[in-house]
Amino acid sequence: METRLSPSLLAWLRCFEATARHGSFTRAAGELCITQGAVSQQVKQLEQWLARPLLIRTPRSLVLTPEGKWLGVVLREGFEAIEGTLSQLRRAPRSDGPTTLSCSPSFAMRWLTPRLGSFLSQYPEVGLRVYGEFHALDRTRMVHDGIEVAVRFDPGQYEDVQATQFLDEWLVPVASPAFLAQHPELQQPSDLNPACLLHDASPWDGGDEVAEWTHWFRAMGAERPDLSQGQRFNLSQLALSAALAGQGVAMGRAALVLDDIVTKRLVPLFGRSVQSHASYHFVSQRYPSEAMRLIEAWLHQEAQQFRSLRAQSLPAPSA
């Protein structure tokens, strides 16, 4: 049988790899920017060419046959190796240039940027550019957008890129001293007026706009109020700025509010922190450069120091 990788065969294999990875024709079509029917047809043509089924199609799901699983693993590893090599080659002509770090804006402004001097003094030979953005990442998007490394705050669950958690997160409501002076009734969670809550409506890409408040009330064993009320912002930084201005109570992430708590610009409420479902991840492609490895090691070093300061300044979450 002829096994030369013709353009048609390569297209069939690409569609099958995406389908096997996602377990869905629809999600594979979204990644490849073609129709669901086209993906299904390409996979069917591959099966006909091989004269064997690769997928068992059920009304609710797609199930890989043993041969499908085998081929899916081989294709995934092969495409990752190709994309990693292409990424290295694209960087090669500008290897002396700066490394680009994509980072969620609020974390970049409140945690990363104040610490960058430490990195630059340790590694003056490594240029570093920080871009504030928080869209979700996968292998295809990182290659397409030329993203070398990134920091993301989210629940994790990365499948096709390298992602390492370097810092967990504690949640604690915060308000300004002036606001608390005007609202002495705030003694327990049930005293919170929903109209005074300040929401980060985009805690992470795809995250529910009341996810953090919902999680906090549940962890505190308190009844959740009507969270449709209160001001909404598309960045945590903006909600915290409103809290600093005395406009209400924001859900504080320790990494973003600890400096304001230590300097007493913000006050943590109710004497307890809650462990967040989300955390900070260092995300990279499969073949990181030396500069990327240095950035990751530095982030872990800074995170360790931050955890020590956090433990001294905030009550730890209950087990």
HELIX and SHEET records of a PDB file:
HELIX    1   1 PRO A    7  HIS A   22  1                                  16    
HELIX    2   2 PHE A   25  LEU A   32  1                                   8    
HELIX    3   3 GLN A   36  LEU A   50  1                                  15    
HELIX    4   4 PRO A   66  ARG A   91  1                                  26    
HELIX    5   5 ALA A   92  ARG A   94  5                                   3    
HELIX    6   6 PRO A  105  PHE A  107  1                                   3    
HELIX    7   7 ALA A  108  LEU A  112  3                                   5    
HELIX    8   8 THR A  113  ARG A  115  5                                   3    
HELIX    9   9 LEU A  116  GLN A  122  1                                   7    
HELIX   10  10 ARG A  139  ASP A  145  1                                   7    
HELIX   11  11 PRO A  177  GLN A  182  1                                   6    
HELIX   12  12 PRO A  189  ASP A  191  5                                   3    
HELIX   13  13 PRO A  194  CYS A  196  5                                   3    
HELIX   14  14 ALA A  211  ALA A  219  1                                   9    
HELIX   15  15 SER A  236  LEU A  244  1                                   9    
HELIX   16  16 ALA A  254  VAL A  262  1                                   9    
HELIX   17  17 GLU A  290  SER A  313  1                                  24    
SHEET    1   A 2 LEU A  55  ARG A  57  0                                        
SHEET    2   A 2 LEU A  62  LEU A  64 -1                                        
SHEET    1   B 5 LEU A 128  GLY A 132  0                                        
SHEET    2   B 5 THR A  99  CYS A 103  1                                        
SHEET    3   B 5 VAL A 149  ASP A 154  1                                        
SHEET    4   B 5 SER A 279  SER A 284 -1                                        
SHEET    5   B 5 GLN A 162  LEU A 167 -1                                        
SHEET    1   C 5 GLN A 231  PHE A 233  0                                        
SHEET    2   C 5 LEU A 197  ASP A 200  1                                        
SHEET    3   C 5 VAL A 249  ARG A 253  1                                        
SHEET    4   C 5 TRP A 170  ALA A 175 -1                                        
SHEET    5   C 5 VAL A 267  PRO A 268 -1                                        
SHEET    1   D 5 GLN A 231  PHE A 233  0                                        
SHEET    2   D 5 LEU A 197  ASP A 200  1                                        
SHEET    3   D 5 VAL A 249  ARG A 253  1                                        
SHEET    4   D 5 TRP A 170  ALA A 175 -1                                        
SHEET    5   D 5 VAL A 274  GLN A 275 -1                                        
END                                                                             
